[in-house]
Structures are given as structure tokens and as C-alpha cells.
Amino acid sequence: MKDKIILMNFTDIYKEQEFYRETDPIWLEFSHLTGCSCYCDEEAVGILRKEIRELPAEGIHFLDSGNYHYMSLFWLEKIDRPFRLVLFDNHTDMQPPAFGGLLSCGGWAAEALETVPALKEVILVGPDEEAFSQTDAKLREKVRFLSGEKLAGLSKEEITGFFSEIPGDLPLYLSVDKDVLCPEDAVTAWSQGDMKLTELTEYLGLLFENQNILGMDVCGEAEPGRGSLCNDRANQALLELYRKSVS
């Protein structure tokens, strides 16, 4: 099941890209679904869960824009054994909900820590230290954090050490929001970090080499007509890395 490629079409942005053309992906159509951009209302939650009910957490899932990063939660809910989540993101995605407890792209990771019993720890890479300091203190106890500031100041050996120190006793699920990347390597709908695509693939490569990877998802597209070529290259690199690791 790990070789599954799933495309979740919310905005039609993948129709402008080529990275998946020589594969046989499962295409999930949500372009006409309402109540699901940034915040996901109860009706949309039910529809989305129903549509992926028969699909596995294993494989690689492309989630469209970061507005839909909360889809990671629905994939994590499918994992029935203890695991860790490794999240590359320029934001914590651990903000408290602002509108009546609605699931959001900015708070899904916090909800996962609170509601997914099998999730034992989050390894969060990329946000700034101030943003992380504003998250719930109890949730921070379950997070191993590497800030964007520390990444910029650490040597290659020290960064390698951080990823090498992740215990291998539990499998990992990987989630990548391309807003962790610098603007030269991705164009997204949100504020972006400074990480280069070559650095991201190097860090992921360490995890693929040394850990048992359950599955992976990728988001961070821009709106249609913007950044497609740049993001297509990044998606291609991530897909190739993933496919090589499971072949």
C-alpha cells in the first residue's frame, strides 16, 4: 500500500502540473465542496472522511493548498498503532480554533495530539520560536521542536544529529507544507521560511534511510495560475524521493 499516490483536488492547481503524469494516481475530486477552505465545517468534515474511508494512510497524499493541511488529521486517524508525526512547516499548526471549534488548517496538529490516540509525539521542524512559545504548554510536552532560527544556526552535522536522535521504536508519518521552503523553491499561499528544497530532501532522506515510514503527505500549493512551475519541481522532487524509498 505504500506505493499509493493520492491527489486531492480542491482548487484544480494539480491540473497545471506534471509531476504525477507518468504515474497512476488516485484522483479525489473536491473542487465543488464548500465549507472547507482554511476552516472545515461539520458537513465538509463528514464528506471528506467518507470519501477517504476506504483509502490507506500508507502512500503519499498531495493535499493541494496549505488551506487544506487539516486533511493530515484525517489520514492520521487511520493509523491504528503507536507512531510519531514529523511535520515540516513554517507554522506550528497548533493554534486554538477561532470560530466555534471548527477544524482549521492552523490548528489541526493540536487537534491530532488531543484526539488521535496512536499519535505519541510530534517532531515539528521550521516554525519560529515565538510562534511555538504561544502554543499550549501541555501540548508542547509532546513536541520535539527544531525552529527555523536554530536550523539557520546549526551545522550540517548538528542538524543530522537532530534527525538521527529521533528514536526508531515507533514508525513515522511525514507531513510537508511547502511553505517551509524559501520563495525560490516554492510559491505558497502563506508566509514562507528559508529552507532550500535540497535541504528538505536531505532531511527527509535521513528519515527514509533510518526510520520506518508509514506514509506521507504534501501541501503548500499557490492559487491556480501562480507558482505552478516552481511547485511542480518541488512536488516532483518529493515524489521521486518517496517512490525511491518504497521501491
C-alpha positions as CSV (number, residue, x, y, z in Angstrom):
1,M,0.0,0.0,0.0
2,K,3.0,2.3,0.5
3,D,3.3,2.9,-3.3
4,K,-0.2,4.6,-3.5
5,I,-0.2,8.1,-4.9
6,I,-3.3,10.2,-4.0
7,L,-4.1,13.6,-5.3
8,M,-6.8,15.6,-3.5
9,N,-8.1,18.2,-5.9
10,F,-9.6,21.3,-4.1
11,T,-8.5,24.1,-6.4
12,D,-7.6,22.5,-9.8
13,I,-4.0,23.5,-9.2
14,Y,-2.7,20.0,-10.0
15,K,-4.2,20.2,-13.5
16,E,-1.5,22.8,-14.2
17,Q,1.3,20.5,-13.0
18,E,3.1,17.5,-14.5
19,F,4.9,15.7,-11.6
20,Y,2.4,12.9,-11.4
21,R,1.7,12.4,-15.1
22,E,3.8,9.2,-15.6
23,T,2.2,7.5,-12.5
24,D,-1.2,6.1,-11.9
25,P,-2.6,8.3,-9.0
26,I,-5.9,8.1,-7.3
27,W,-7.6,11.4,-8.0
28,L,-10.1,12.6,-5.4
29,E,-12.4,15.4,-6.6
30,F,-13.4,18.1,-4.1
31,S,-13.3,21.2,-6.3
32,H,-17.1,21.8,-5.7
33,L,-17.0,21.2,-2.0
34,T,-18.0,24.2,0.1
35,G,-17.1,25.0,3.8
36,C,-13.7,23.5,3.6
37,S,-11.1,26.3,2.8
38,C,-8.9,27.1,5.8
39,Y,-11.8,26.1,8.1
40,C,-13.7,22.9,7.7
41,D,-17.3,22.8,8.8
42,E,-19.1,19.8,10.1
43,E,-20.8,18.9,6.8
44,A,-17.5,19.1,4.9
45,V,-15.7,17.0,7.6
46,G,-18.3,14.2,7.1
47,I,-17.9,14.3,3.3
48,L,-14.1,14.2,3.4
49,R,-13.9,11.4,5.9
50,K,-16.4,9.4,3.9
51,E,-14.5,9.9,0.6
52,I,-11.2,8.6,2.1
53,R,-12.8,5.9,4.2
54,E,-11.5,3.0,2.0
55,L,-8.1,4.6,1.4
56,P,-5.0,3.9,3.4
57,A,-2.8,6.2,5.5
58,E,0.1,4.5,3.7
59,G,1.3,6.0,0.5
60,I,1.9,9.7,-0.4
61,H,-1.0,12.1,-0.4
62,F,-0.9,15.5,-2.1
63,L,-3.4,17.8,-0.3
64,D,-3.4,20.9,-2.5
65,S,-3.0,24.3,-0.8
66,G,-2.0,24.7,2.8
67,N,-5.6,25.8,3.3
68,Y,-6.3,22.1,3.4
69,H,-3.5,20.9,5.6
70,Y,-6.1,19.7,8.1
71,M,-6.6,16.7,5.8
72,S,-3.5,15.3,7.5
73,L,-5.6,14.8,10.6
74,F,-8.0,12.5,8.7
75,W,-5.1,10.4,7.4
76,L,-3.6,10.2,10.8
77,E,-6.9,8.9,12.2
78,K,-6.5,5.8,10.1
79,I,-3.3,4.7,11.8
80,D,-4.1,2.1,14.4
81,R,-0.6,1.6,16.0
82,P,1.6,4.0,18.0
83,F,3.5,6.4,15.8
84,R,5.2,9.7,15.6
85,L,4.4,12.6,13.2
86,V,7.2,14.6,11.6
87,L,5.9,17.9,10.4
88,F,7.9,20.3,8.2
89,D,6.0,23.6,8.2
90,N,6.7,27.4,8.6
91,H,3.8,27.5,11.1
92,T,3.0,25.4,14.1
93,D,-0.5,24.4,13.0
94,M,-1.2,24.3,16.7
95,Q,-3.3,27.4,17.1
96,P,-6.6,27.2,19.1
97,P,-9.7,27.3,16.9
98,A,-11.1,30.8,16.4
99,F,-14.6,30.0,15.2
100,G,-16.7,27.8,17.3
101,G,-14.2,24.9,17.5
102,L,-14.1,24.4,13.7
103,L,-11.2,22.3,12.4
104,S,-8.7,24.6,10.8
105,C,-5.5,24.4,8.7
106,G,-3.9,26.4,11.6
107,G,-4.9,24.1,14.4
108,W,-5.1,20.5,13.1
109,A,-1.8,19.4,14.6
110,A,-3.0,20.4,18.1
111,E,-6.3,18.5,17.5
112,A,-4.3,15.5,16.3
113,L,-2.3,15.5,19.6
114,E,-5.5,15.7,21.5
115,T,-7.7,13.2,19.6
116,V,-5.6,10.6,17.8
117,P,-4.7,8.0,20.5
118,A,-2.0,6.4,18.5
119,L,0.0,9.7,18.0
120,K,2.6,9.7,20.7
121,E,4.8,12.6,19.6
122,V,5.2,15.4,17.0
123,I,8.6,16.3,15.6
124,L,8.0,19.9,14.4
125,V,10.6,21.5,12.1
126,G,10.5,25.0,10.7
127,P,8.3,27.5,12.7
128,D,9.9,30.4,14.6
129,E,10.5,30.1,18.3
130,E,8.0,32.9,19.2
131,A,5.1,31.1,17.4
132,F,5.9,27.9,19.2
133,S,6.1,29.6,22.6
134,Q,2.5,30.7,22.1
135,T,1.1,27.2,21.8
136,D,-0.5,25.3,24.6
137,A,2.1,24.3,27.3
138,K,0.7,20.8,27.7
139,L,0.8,20.2,24.0
140,R,4.4,21.4,23.9
141,E,5.4,18.5,26.2
142,K,4.5,16.1,23.3
143,V,6.6,18.0,20.7
144,R,10.2,17.7,19.8
145,F,10.9,21.1,18.2
146,L,13.5,22.5,15.8
147,S,12.9,26.1,15.0
148,G,13.7,28.0,11.8
149,E,16.2,30.1,13.8
150,K,18.0,27.1,15.1
151,L,18.1,25.5,11.7
152,A,19.8,28.6,10.3
153,G,22.5,28.5,13.1
154,L,23.3,24.8,13.3
155,S,26.0,23.0,11.4
156,K,25.1,20.2,8.9
157,E,26.4,17.7,11.5
158,E,24.2,19.1,14.2
159,I,21.1,19.0,12.0
160,T,21.9,15.5,11.0
161,G,22.3,14.7,14.7
162,F,18.8,16.1,15.5
163,F,17.2,13.7,12.9
164,S,19.4,10.8,13.9
165,E,18.3,11.2,17.6
166,I,14.6,10.5,16.7
167,P,14.0,7.1,18.3
168,G,13.3,4.2,16.0
169,D,11.0,2.4,18.3
170,L,7.9,3.8,16.5
171,P,7.1,4.3,12.8
172,L,6.8,7.8,11.4
173,Y,4.2,9.6,9.3
174,L,5.7,12.6,7.4
175,S,3.8,15.8,6.6
176,V,5.4,18.6,4.5
177,D,3.9,22.0,3.9
178,K,6.0,23.6,1.2
179,D,5.7,27.0,3.0
180,V,8.7,25.8,5.0
181,L,10.7,26.4,1.8
182,C,12.3,29.6,0.6
183,P,10.4,31.6,-2.1
184,E,13.0,30.4,-4.7
185,D,11.9,26.8,-4.3
186,A,8.1,27.1,-3.7
187,V,5.3,29.6,-4.1
188,T,2.6,29.2,-1.5
189,A,-0.5,31.0,-0.1
190,W,1.2,31.6,3.3
191,S,4.3,33.2,4.7
192,Q,7.4,31.2,4.0
193,G,10.6,30.0,5.6
194,D,14.2,29.9,4.4
195,M,14.7,26.2,3.9
196,K,16.1,25.1,0.5
197,L,14.5,22.2,-1.4
198,T,17.8,20.4,-1.4
199,E,17.9,20.7,2.4
200,L,14.4,19.4,2.8
201,T,15.0,16.4,0.6
202,E,18.3,15.8,2.5
203,Y,16.5,15.8,5.9
204,L,13.7,13.6,4.5
205,G,16.3,11.3,3.1
206,L,17.8,10.7,6.5
207,L,14.4,9.7,7.8
208,F,13.7,7.4,4.9
209,E,17.1,5.8,5.4
210,N,16.9,5.3,9.2
211,Q,13.2,5.0,10.1
212,N,10.1,3.0,9.3
213,I,7.9,5.4,7.3
214,L,4.2,4.7,7.4
215,G,3.1,7.4,4.9
216,M,3.5,11.0,3.8
217,D,1.5,14.0,2.7
218,V,2.5,17.2,0.9
219,C,0.6,20.5,0.7
220,G,1.5,24.2,0.0
221,E,0.3,25.0,-3.4
222,A,-0.5,28.5,-4.5
223,E,-3.7,29.5,-6.2
224,P,-4.1,28.4,-9.9
225,G,-2.1,30.5,-12.3
226,R,0.6,31.2,-9.8
227,G,3.8,29.3,-9.0
228,S,2.9,26.1,-10.8
229,L,6.2,25.5,-12.4
230,C,8.2,26.1,-9.2
231,N,5.8,23.9,-7.1
232,D,5.7,21.3,-9.8
233,R,9.5,20.9,-9.5
234,A,9.3,20.7,-5.7
235,N,6.4,18.1,-5.9
236,Q,8.4,16.1,-8.4
237,A,11.5,16.0,-6.1
238,L,9.4,14.9,-3.1
239,L,7.5,12.3,-5.1
240,E,10.7,10.8,-6.6
241,L,12.3,10.7,-3.1
242,Y,9.2,9.0,-1.7
243,R,8.9,6.4,-4.5
244,K,12.6,5.6,-4.3
245,S,12.3,4.9,-0.6
246,V,9.5,2.4,-1.0
247,S,10.7,0.7,-4.2
